[in-house]
Structures are given as structure tokens and as C-alpha cells.
Amino acid sequence: MTRVTDTDLAVSATGLVKTFGDFRAVDGIHLEVRRGEVFGVLGPNGAGKTTTLKMLATLLPVDGGDASIFGVDVRRHPHMVRQLVGVTGQYASVDENLTGAENLWLFGRLQGLSSARARATATELLDRFGLAEARDKQISAFSGGMRRRLDLAASLISRPPLIFLDEPTTGLDPRTRGQMWETIRELVRDGCTVLLTTQYLDEADQLAGRIAVIDRGRKVAEGTPDELKTSVGSSTLQLRMAEPSETGDAVAVVRRVLGEEPVLTPEAGGMNAALTDANRAADVLIALRQSGLSIASATVQKPTLDEVFMAITGHGAEDETHEHPTPEMEAVR
């Protein structure tokens, strides 16, 4: 296993704590995000994802623990940290009464660019995010997907090496979500590091090289998507016989080879068999052929991230964990 040094890290956080009164919204979280990766923070609403991100971005004070961005201490040098990060929140932070080009020009001026440089940067970003034709439209006429892309473009005005994306595809339709995913991949290909919070399991699976699962303010698991899936259970062999009448005989063969009773799936006309080792699928297929039984289809599936999350936390990723949030908590969700 390759040893990760401090110089390899974009984000290093140890024992992060954030409290609101007697409530610990973040309770001792440790994170290490490597340069050039997409790191996913996965959890339900109220789990502490956004609060953690806001502390790392210097938007909330850290109540306990330590954090640094590219080696710069978040508490001691917040102004330096802000020069290293771009933040895209859950809701677009643009001015409804301005056009797309005017919004980006304004963000550029606020970040110290000359008027000409801000205008050129706005044009470049509008082109990059497929918004060139809407440059002179007021934001009030933008679709939800266009707003999210413009908000992401705004976070890149200063070309920061680290991007914080807080649930970037919330409320978007599947097609627009796919476009946002590809945009995020392009950022990483261009050398950015991305810290992504999400409650969408498929989003974490699609984008993140590594994932931290957060629940009730604590990190409860971490690993690559494949490592997390492997940690909670076996693979599953899904079989469908060419002749439905042979299903009973196939069940007997599977039982003999694996020593486990397969689960029939009448709606699919087949069966599912748990595998302690994915390589055992070959043993089953060989035995079925030797028995003269024909297979219509056979696939080996790993557990989904949904199953991982349920196994680790005992509830789904979209469950609310705080029934009565305080006003302070609502402000940082």
C-alpha cells in the first residue's frame, strides 16, 4: 500500500468538532483528501456533511480538532485558505437580476481581477460550461441545471486547486445531473481536487475514488466504492434458465455446488445465489453445463452502495437523522 505523506494531501482534518448548544453536529471526524482525486462525503440530510465542509472552507469556526488545506492551517490562516478553495453550495449564489456574464464579471471583480480580466474570464467560463448562448440572459430565466453550472463556474473564477461541491446536483433532472458529473470529471482531469458531499449513492459511486460515510456527525466507514461494497457482503450470482421448466433442476445444482439455497426471483424467471467468492460463479456455470442445463443469462453483481449504507448505518441514505433541527443547524445544512 502506498504511503500517503502530508505533501500528497489537499485536505487533512483530525478530530473535527462543531457544536450548536448541546448538540454535536460534527463529532470527531477525520478526513484525508489526496491531491487530484474526487473524495466523496456520503450521508443523509443532517448527518454533518455540509457543516464539515463549511469548517474546512473557513465559513464556520472549528470548535475542536485540527484542519489544513494544502498544509495551510484553517484556524490560523483562514485568508490564505480562501485563496486555495472554491465553494459551490447547495443553492445558487447568483444575482437573479443580473445576466450570466454580469454575475461572473462581478465575482471576478470581487476577487480582485481587473475589469478586462474579469470580462475575459467570464467569457471563458461561460464557454466551458456550455452557457455561452445564455450569457446575456437574466438568471431568473435560467433552468435549474444552468444555475448550478453557473454557480460552479463562479467558484472557478480564481482557478483554485481545491473545489468544495456541496450536493451539486440536488434537484436536477437525470440528464442535467449527467452533464454536471462530466463537468466535475473534467475539473479533475485539468488538475483540480474535488471534495464532494452528496446523499445520492449513485453520484458517489460514479464520481468518487474514495468515500467517507458520515452518520449523526461521525465517520462510520471509509474506502473506495469497491472496498465499501466488499466490506458488507458477498457478490450475488443472478441466473435465468433458457427453459423455465429446468429451474428446479438448476436450483438443485446451485445448492450442491455452493452449499447454499438460492433465492428464486419469479418476476425475472430466475434465481439469485450468494457467493462468498465471485470466482465460485464459474463452478456453478460449469456444473450447470455438465448437467445439460441451458442458461439464458448469468451475471455477478457486487452489493450496491445503497446496501452498504443500510448495512453500516441501519437506515437509508435519504432518511432524516434529526427530527427537530435547531435554527443554527438549518442555517448550515
Secondary structure, DSSP 8 states (H G I E B T S, - for coil): -----GGGEEEEEEEEEEEETTEEEEEEEEEEEETT-EEEEE--TTSSHHHHHHHHTTSS---EEEEEETTEETTT-HHHHHTTEEEE-SS--S-TTSBHHHHHHHHHHHTT--HHHHHHHHHHHHHHTT-GGGTTSBGGG--HHHHHHHHHHHTTTT--SEEEEESTTTT--HHHHHHHHHHHHHHHHTT-EEEEEES-HHHHHHH-SEEEEEETTEEEEEE-HHHHHHHT--EEEEEEESSGGGHHHHHHHHHHHHSS--EEETTTTEEEEEESSTTHHHHHHHHHHHTT--EEEEEEE---HHHHHHHHHSS-TTS-S-SS--HHHHHH-
